[in-house]
Amino acid sequence: MSSNIAMNTLEIKEAFLNLPNRKIDTIQKVVNGSNNKPKPRLNMTTKGPLHKQVIAPMNNDLGKRFIKDLAAHITNINHALKNIKSNICADFICADNKGIIITTNNIVSNSDLQEIKKYIKNSLQTNDDSIATPRLPQLKSYLKIVGIPYFVDKSNTCISSEDIEYILKNNHIFNDIVFISRPRVIKVSSKSDMAIV
């Protein structure tokens, strides 16, 4: 059992390099479920477009001009991507009120995005300013963390939203995530020592 705890502590230290020892102890206690408290549970919901799409924002006139010859554009984009030795393949192109959406076989890289922008700009024979840099779709997600202690190390100090934000930002799982609001820490009930984030 103690070797398990030591391994868990090492894993926490690897995941959160800059985390102070007292915070690691708090996380360790939560993970081990000390004092017969329930282990934390993560509930996450995600809604939105797939990341196997590229959005190329442009005005409606340019979008209408571009979609007139979709088959040729798909072939040419795939040829341009093949020239840079990319494994990405464009499958489908459609237009909406924000620009054009290119559906691909996998998630594209920055070099793929630059190649797609170069192709779109050249095919429409327009300047850089009228076509924004293509990007991946952005999603809004909601995360609920339950079963964590409300007080830090059995003291009267409450866990703060800054503590939660620090832990999440230093976890590789949340790389490239932008918080649209601060995490909210809520005590489960007035007599409880557990929190919901």
TAWOTA-V375160 format. One record per pair of residues at least 24 apart in sequence whose C-alpha atoms are under 10 Angstrom apart, sorted by the first residue. I is the first residue (numbers start at 1). J is the second residue. If there is no record, write none. Layout:
I/J, I/J
This chain:
4/32, 5/29, 5/31, 5/32, 8/32, 12/171, 14/171, 15/167, 15/170, 15/171, 15/172, 15/173, 16/166, 16/167, 16/168, 16/169, 16/170, 16/171, 16/172, 17/170, 17/171, 18/166, 18/167, 18/170, 19/163, 19/166, 19/167, 19/170, 22/152, 22/153, 23/152, 23/153, 23/163, 23/167, 25/152, 25/153, 26/148, 26/149, 26/151, 26/152, 26/153, 26/154, 27/148, 27/149, 27/152, 27/167, 29/148, 29/149, 29/153, 30/147, 30/148, 30/149, 31/148, 33/147, 33/148, 37/147, 37/148, 37/149, 37/193, 37/194, 38/146, 38/147, 38/148, 38/149, 38/194, 39/146, 39/147, 39/148, 39/149, 40/145, 40/146, 40/147, 40/148, 40/149, 40/195, 40/196, 41/144, 41/145, 41/146, 41/147, 41/148, 41/196, 42/143, 42/144, 42/145, 42/146, 42/147, 42/197, 43/142, 43/143, 43/144, 43/145, 43/146, 44/141, 44/142, 44/143, 44/144, 44/145, 45/140, 45/141, 45/142, 45/143, 45/144, 46/139, 46/140, 46/141, 46/142, 46/143, 47/139, 47/140, 47/141, 47/142, 48/137, 48/138, 48/139, 48/140, 48/141, 49/136, 49/137, 49/138, 49/139, 50/103, 50/104, 50/106, 50/107, 50/136, 50/137, 50/138, 50/139, 51/103, 51/104, 51/106, 51/107, 51/108, 51/135, 51/136, 51/137, 51/138, 51/139, 52/88, 52/90, 52/102, 52/103, 52/104, 52/105, 52/106, 52/107, 52/108, 52/136, 52/137, 53/90, 53/91, 53/92, 53/93, 53/101, 53/102, 53/103, 53/104, 53/105, 53/106, 53/107, 53/108, 53/134, 53/135, 53/136, 53/137, 54/90, 54/93, 54/100, 54/101, 54/102, 54/103, 54/104, 54/107, 54/108, 54/112, 54/113, 54/116, 54/134, 54/135, 54/136, 54/137, 55/93, 55/94, 55/95, 55/96, 55/98, 55/99, 55/100, 55/101, 55/102, 55/103, 55/113, 55/132, 55/133, 55/134, 55/135, 55/136, 55/137, 55/138, 56/95, 56/98, 56/99, 56/100, 56/101, 56/102, 56/113, 56/116, 56/117, 56/120, 56/131, 56/132, 56/133, 56/134, 56/135, 56/136, 57/95, 57/96, 57/97, 57/98, 57/99, 57/100, 57/101, 57/130, 57/131, 57/132, 57/133, 57/134, 57/135, 58/95, 58/96, 58/97, 58/98, 58/99, 58/100, 58/129, 58/130, 58/131, 58/132, 58/133, 58/134, 59/96, 59/97, 59/98, 59/99, 59/100, 59/130, 59/131, 59/132, 60/95, 60/96, 60/97, 60/98, 60/99, 60/100, 61/99, 62/99, 62/100, 62/120, 62/124, 62/126, 62/130, 62/131, 63/94, 63/95, 63/96, 63/97, 63/98, 63/99, 63/100, 63/101, 63/124, 63/131, 64/94, 64/95, 64/96, 64/99, 64/100, 65/123, 65/124, 66/93, 66/94, 66/95, 66/99, 66/100, 66/120, 66/123, 66/124, 67/93, 67/94, 67/95, 67/100, 70/94, 73/119, 73/120, 73/123, 74/102, 74/103, 76/116, 76/119, 76/120, 76/123, 77/102, 77/112, 77/115, 77/116, 77/117, 77/118, 77/119, 77/120, 78/104, 78/116, 80/112, 80/115, 80/116, 80/118, 80/119, 81/111, 81/112, 81/113, 81/115, 81/116, 81/119, 82/112, 83/115, 84/111, 84/112, 84/115, 85/112, 86/111, 86/112, 87/112, 88/112, 90/116, 99/131, 99/132, 99/134, 100/134, 101/134, 101/135, 101/136, 101/137, 102/134, 102/136, 107/136, 108/135, 108/136, 109/135, 109/136, 110/134, 110/135, 110/136, 138/177, 139/177, 140/177, 140/178, 140/179, 140/180, 141/177, 141/179, 141/180, 143/183, 143/197, 144/183, 144/184, 144/196, 144/197, 145/185, 145/195, 145/196, 145/197, 146/186, 146/188, 146/194, 146/195, 146/196, 146/197, 147/188, 147/193, 147/194, 147/195, 147/196, 147/197, 148/185, 148/187, 148/188, 148/193, 148/194, 148/195, 148/196, 148/197, 149/187, 149/188, 149/192, 149/193, 149/194, 149/195, 149/196, 150/185, 150/186, 150/187, 150/188, 150/192, 150/193, 150/194, 150/195, 150/196, 150/197, 151/187, 151/193, 151/194, 151/195, 154/193, 158/185, 158/187, 158/193, 158/195, 159/185, 159/186, 159/187, 159/195, 160/184, 160/185, 160/186, 160/197, 161/185, 161/186, 161/197, 164/197
